[in-house]
Amino acid sequence: MSTDNGLLSQEDIDALTKGLGMGSISMPQATGPEYDAAKKLVRLVSEQASGVVSTVLSRSVDFQFMPIQTTSELENLPDDLVANGLVLNCVLRKELSGRLDLAIEKKTVAILADLMLMGSGNVDYSEDHKDAIQEIMNQIMGSSSTTMSNEVGISVEIGQSTVNDLLAVNNLDPYKAVVEIKLHVEGFPEQKAYWLLDSSLLDSLKTSKLSDEASKSSSAADTSLSSLGIGASSPSAPLTSAMQGAPIQAPHSPSIGNHGGGYGSTGNKALDLLIDIELPITIELGRTQMSLKRVLELGPGAIIEMERFAGEPVDILINGKIVAKGEVVVVDENFGVRLVNLVTPEERIKMLR
């Protein structure tokens, strides 16, 4: 087993380390409703990351995530990552609350940052790369927030990310789950990164729309579409089509303080359960498309021209769907919108499905 001088041979070392997963984390796989929901969140964010980074770098990039595992110790992460890694901190608020951070090696940051800056990607890491990777992370989380709102119906506010050396972190006590990412960048060897989730985020995921347990609980209450008077056999026509035809008139309802319809009770117990839920309202002035080159050329004083004409009504969106049109006004030095056309309450409910 050993050489004459008492030292282990390379063959002995290989035999001892075989199957230990050297270079990768080895922790218990996580189970439970909160981890099932976390898996869905990680899948969504990883898919957005793949798309965003591919667009920014103009080359194929894939964030392939592995099974979720539990952790509470810094020593659980690979030594190379701890000694030469960064952690991108992201704080989630509103319907999801907690931290979803990304631990990544500095050599990987150098590749991504240099490619973003139109370089070859074959450079050594420098402190200047922090700003570039921070911008990439902000774009990933911004895209993820929009997707969660539009496709899952979860309103999430994500603050600007911050960048710190992983070695400066004393321990990983705030983190309760870790997901290894195999990062494939076209033209480069496979890299690794790790999503880190804290206990607060796991708790909020357990009761979110991403959780099967939460879905079962809501199904137990009488809140099905049929109980809301929304039948699957009679889907509503898209609002955009309605707006191209006859104008949509505001419903005649009692005016109460805020000039909206007054609702004490809808007469539907299932709908009354939802009546106090807060929904994100977005006012859209207009949209346009720009090349990446044009975006990079933007600076203070630059003007971005929208496709909408001056004086044309703005769109009011709830959960990403247009429910009304209005005109911009100023109220006590604050911007506001005066509604011009909107759909009926029944149509609004159908569009929230």
C-alpha positions, 0 to 999 in steps of 0.5 A, spaced: 500 500 500 505 504 501 512 506 498 519 504 502 519 510 505 512 510 508 509 515 504 502 513 500 503 512 493 499 516 487 495 509 486 494 509 494 491 516 494 487 515 488 484 509 491 482 513 497 479 519 494 475 515 489 468 516 489 469 522 494 467 527 489 473 531 490 472 538 487 465 538 488 460 539 494 458 533 498 452 535 502 445 532 504 440 533 498 434 537 501 427 535 501 421 538 503 415 543 500 420 549 501 426 545 497 421 543 492 419 550 491 426 552 491 428 548 485 422 551 481 425 558 483 432 556 481 430 553 475 427 559 473 432 564 475 437 559 471 433 559 465 433 567 465 441 567 467 442 563 460 438 567 456 441 574 459 448 572 459 448 569 452 445 575 449 450 580 453 456 576 451 453 574 444 455 567 445 452 560 447 451 560 455 448 555 459 447 555 467 445 547 468 443 546 475 444 540 480 440 538 485 439 542 491 443 540 498 443 543 505 449 547 508 450 551 514 458 551 513 463 555 509 467 548 509 462 545 505 464 549 499 470 547 494 476 550 497 478 554 491 472 557 491 472 559 498 479 562 497 478 565 490 471 567 490 466 572 490 459 572 492 453 576 489 448 578 494 441 579 492 435 581 496 428 579 495 422 583 497 414 583 497 411 576 496 418 572 496 423 575 502 430 573 503 437 572 499 438 569 493 446 569 492 451 567 487 458 564 489 462 564 483 470 564 482 474 570 480 477 566 474 470 565 472 468 572 473 474 574 469 471 570 463 464 573 463 466 580 465 472 581 459 467 578 454 462 583 456 467 588 455 468 585 448 475 582 450 477 575 449 475 572 455 483 570 456 485 575 462 486 575 469 481 577 474 482 584 476 477 589 481 475 592 475 471 586 473 466 587 479 462 592 476 461 588 470 459 582 473 454 586 478 451 589 472 450 582 469 447 579 475 442 585 476 440 584 469 439 576 471 435 578 477 431 584 473 429 579 468 427 573 473 423 578 477 419 580 470 418 573 468 415 571 475 410 576 475 408 575 468 408 567 468 407 565 475 403 571 478 409 572 483 410 580 485 418 580 487 422 586 488 429 585 487 434 590 490 441 592 486 446 586 487 452 587 491 459 584 490 464 581 496 470 577 497 467 570 499 473 569 503 471 575 508 464 571 509 466 568 516 460 562 515 454 560 511 449 560 517 444 564 514 444 560 508 440 553 508 440 551 501 446 551 496 445 549 488 451 547 484 451 550 477 455 547 471 456 554 467 458 552 460 460 558 456 461 557 448 469 556 447 471 555 454 472 549 459 466 548 464 466 553 470 462 552 476 458 557 481 453 556 486 446 559 488 445 560 495 438 561 499 437 563 506 432 561 511 428 567 510 427 565 502 425 558 504 420 560 508 417 565 504 417 559 498 414 554 502 407 559 502 408 562 495 405 560 488 411 556 487 409 551 492 405 545 491 403 545 498 400 552 498 397 550 492 393 544 495 391 549 501 388 554 496 385 548 493 381 546 499 378 553 500 373 555 495 377 559 490 377 555 484 375 559 477 368 556 476 367 559 483 369 565 481 364 565 475 370 564 470 369 558 466 374 555 462 369 554 456 368 561 455 375 565 455 375 572 454 378 576 448 384 579 449 384 586 451 388 589 445 383 586 440 377 589 444 381 596 444 382 595 436 374 595 435 369 599 439 372 603 445 371 600 452 367 604 456 368 605 464 363 601 468 357 606 471 359 604 479 358 609 485 364 613 486 367 613 493 373 617 495 378 615 490 373 615 484 373 608 483 368 603 484 365 601 491 366 594 493 364 592 500 362 585 498 362 582 491 356 577 493 361 571 492 365 568 498 371 566 494 372 572 490 371 576 497 377 572 500 381 575 494 379 582 494 384 585 499 390 582 495 395 587 493 396 587 485 402 591 482 400 596 477 405 598 472 404 605 467 407 604 461 409 610 457 411 606 451 417 601 448 422 601 443 428 596 441 435 598 441 441 594 439 446 592 444 451 597 441 446 603 441 445 601 449 452 601 450 453 608 447 447 611 452 450 616 456 447 622 461 443 627 456 441 621 451 434 621 449 430 614 447 424 615 443 418 611 444 414 608 439 408 612 442 406 619 439 405 625 444 399 625 447 397 618 446 394 615 452 399 610 456 397 603 458 395 601 465 397 594 466 396 589 472 400 583 472 403 584 466 396 585 462 393 591 460 386 593 463 386 600 462 388 606 458 389 613 461 393 620 460 398 623 465 397 628 470 400 631 476 397 631 483 400 635 488 407 635 485 407 627 483 405 624 477 398 620 476 394 617 471 387 619 469 383 613 467 380 614 460 378 607 458 378 601 462 374 594 462 369 592 466 370 588 473 368 582 470 373 582 464 378 584 469 377 578 474 378 574 468 384 577 466 387 575 472 387 568 471 
